[in-house]
């Protein structure tokens, strides 16, 4: 029977191929969109758990998209005076605040570690993000030759990494956050400032804004549970020229936008699948009547009506399964392409499912 089904499909190659392709396209779209959507949802949850900042403060006048700053490793070399940290800590409703200092984009000696990677200097006295990773390594703070690697920073030696001609001991690897922090390197703030001082391309920045020792890149803020984030943001803006970004609002907006996008593209995929299945039903229903002479011949040579029904059903099932399997393979390719694009233009948290 399988041989009869196969020969019947080969006899109508164009019609069979058209149905298989249409089913495959629909399945591929649904599979890839579902996988990417699940990755974004997982990334949102992970970033919420492991970043732990209600407000991210950046220098006033930075015009980058908030999602790029929060999740995309934005590369603008913008700084603000470090004395703003104490001013923020004094704002009513602020539970704690910690500064960070970003360097320029980095490459490891002989090996590219990414176009958006930065060395991030942290303040051990006030930090709550790097601290848990240090505790796992039984340390309280990082020395000048020590580094914590983001979860996805590649290494070619077991315990060391060379950056800009200096070897650093790898203390530990951070847990995955779903953001470009996974591709960053964490060092003491003094070490990060030393690194940027060696970059001649940034001399104009220091001339304009002051020496790195007096500057920071961002302030991460946690708000009291009883306080309203909107009111805290307004108070922060009153104490200095700073630009607060409410992390929850950015995440909510990204989630809403991606949900709409996923529903739209996924809906098109479902429409393609249902249209293909309708065409499949219509085709075999029509062929049932068109092939009456063929069925009569089968009956004449002793085939039962049940066997003829099994042949028709088998053809439909084989076309559907072939299209679905091809769609999963094509969907895997689309998903890998989407991952490559996300790695290049990531502006929202993502963790592969």
Phi, psi and omega in degrees: 000320180300322179296320178296318179298314181299315180296323179296318179291320178294331179293335179238061188301312185297313180297317180295316181296320180298317179294317180298316181295316181295320176295317181299317181297314180298314179296320180298316180297313181298315182298311183293318179295317180297319180293316180294318180299318179296322178296320178294316179299318178295320179297320177301313182293317180295316180296325178294320183286322193253344176272318170066024178247129176278326181227136173245121182257129178238166180302144180296137176096352176293126188258010180290152176300130181308322180295327177292323179290317186285321187236343192256007178063043182307140193253017179289132178274080180241137184225166177217161183299141183288341180292349177292339180297313179296324178296320179292319180298333180278356180286134178297130180101348178273119179280312176202156181216143179222137180271159172223154180233123182259140173266182174288173177299144186240155167227140175283150182305126176073348182224131176282127178254014174126152184275342182246016183279141178227155168269125184248120176270136182238163180257106185297335183290332185237355186288143173234000182264312181281330185309312180300326178289326177293322181299324178296331179266008179060044177228157178258332177201168182268140174278175182294343180245024182239150184214146169254127182269144171298160188302333186243017176284122181286147177229153180240358172230161189288315189236004183222158174216138181259125180228122179053040175086000180242137178270132178243141174279129180277112181286314179192173172252133180290157176286155183294137179248345184084003179241182179285000168298336178294343180249014183255170179236132184253127179225177174293156182296324179297321180291320178298320179292323178297320181297315183289333178297334181279350182272108182294336181292342182259008181301323180295328178294316181290326177297322183278319188254347182110173182292151180304329182298340181255010186237158171223165181261323184204161175233126177263132187234135168251136185258146175303146182299327182278343185279151175269127185301320182299320180291321178296318178301316180298320179292321179298319180294338181280338186268353179176170179281089180223160181237097181281141175239123179277113186300319184295325180292319179295315180297319180296319180294317179298316181298318180295315180297317183288328177297315178298316179298315180296319178295320181294307182291318178297324177297320177297321177296316178297320178299318179296319180294312181296322177297318179296318179295323177296315177298322179298313179298314181297320182296312183287331175294316179293317181296331179302321178279323181292334185258028181300323178297320179294317179294324177298321178296318178299318179295324181294329181268009172107003179286144179272163177298326178296322180292321178296318177298323179294324178295313180298314179296319179299321178298316180296316180295317181296317178298316181295314180295317179298315178297321180293315179296317177297323178294321178295319177295315178295321178297323176298320177294318177297321180296316178296322176297318178297320178298319179297319178294320179295322179295330181273319186238036185293119178233018175204156183291144182210132174230120181303134180290000000 
